[in-house]
Amino acid sequence: MMYSLIGTARLNGVDPLAWLTDVLVGIADLPQSRLRELLPWEWIRLRNPPS
Protein backbone atom coordinates (compact mmCIF):
# COMPACT_ATOMS: atom_id res chain seq x y z
CA MET A 1 0.00 0.00 0.00
CA MET A 2 2.78 2.45 0.87
CA TYR A 3 4.54 1.69 -2.41
CA SER A 4 1.33 2.60 -4.27
CA LEU A 5 1.03 5.90 -2.41
CA ILE A 6 4.66 6.82 -3.03
CA GLY A 7 4.48 5.73 -6.67
CA THR A 8 1.31 7.74 -7.30
CA ALA A 9 2.90 10.83 -5.78
CA ARG A 10 6.02 10.44 -7.93
CA LEU A 11 3.98 9.89 -11.11
CA ASN A 12 2.25 13.20 -10.42
CA GLY A 13 5.46 15.13 -9.80
CA VAL A 14 4.92 15.37 -6.05
CA ASP A 15 7.61 14.90 -3.41
CA PRO A 16 6.27 11.81 -1.57
CA LEU A 17 7.73 12.78 1.81
CA ALA A 18 6.31 16.31 1.73
CA TRP A 19 2.93 15.07 0.53
CA LEU A 20 2.60 12.23 3.05
CA THR A 21 3.78 14.46 5.89
CA ASP A 22 1.23 17.13 5.04
CA VAL A 23 -1.58 14.60 4.57
CA LEU A 24 -0.91 12.81 7.85
CA VAL A 25 -0.70 16.08 9.78
CA GLY A 26 -3.86 17.60 8.34
CA ILE A 27 -6.20 14.69 7.66
CA ALA A 28 -7.75 14.66 11.13
CA ASP A 29 -8.93 18.28 10.83
CA LEU A 30 -10.22 18.06 7.26
CA PRO A 31 -13.94 17.50 6.70
CA GLN A 32 -14.89 14.48 4.62
CA SER A 33 -16.21 16.74 1.85
CA ARG A 34 -12.66 18.04 1.26
CA LEU A 35 -10.73 14.73 1.27
CA ARG A 36 -10.26 15.03 -2.50
CA GLU A 37 -7.78 17.86 -1.80
CA LEU A 38 -5.39 15.28 -0.35
CA LEU A 39 -4.96 13.41 -3.64
CA PRO A 40 -1.44 14.06 -4.96
CA TRP A 41 -2.55 15.85 -8.14
CA GLU A 42 -4.97 18.07 -6.20
CA TRP A 43 -2.49 18.66 -3.39
CA ILE A 44 0.19 19.94 -5.78
CA ARG A 45 -2.32 22.03 -7.75
CA LEU A 46 -3.55 23.75 -4.58
CA ARG A 47 -0.01 24.53 -3.44
CA ASN A 48 1.20 25.79 -6.82
CA PRO A 49 -1.63 27.88 -8.31
CA PRO A 50 -1.11 29.02 -11.90
CA SER A 51 0.32 32.52 -12.28
VENTANOR-V286436 format. One record per residue. SS is DSSP state (A for helix, B for strand, O for the rest). Layout:
# VENTANOR-V286436
SS + SS
This chain:
# VENTANOR-V286436
O + A + A + A + A + A + A + A + A + A + A + O + O + O + O + A + A + A + A + A + A + A + A + A + A + A + A + A + A + O + O + A + A + A + A + A + A + A + O + A + A + A + A + A + A + A + A + O + O + O + O
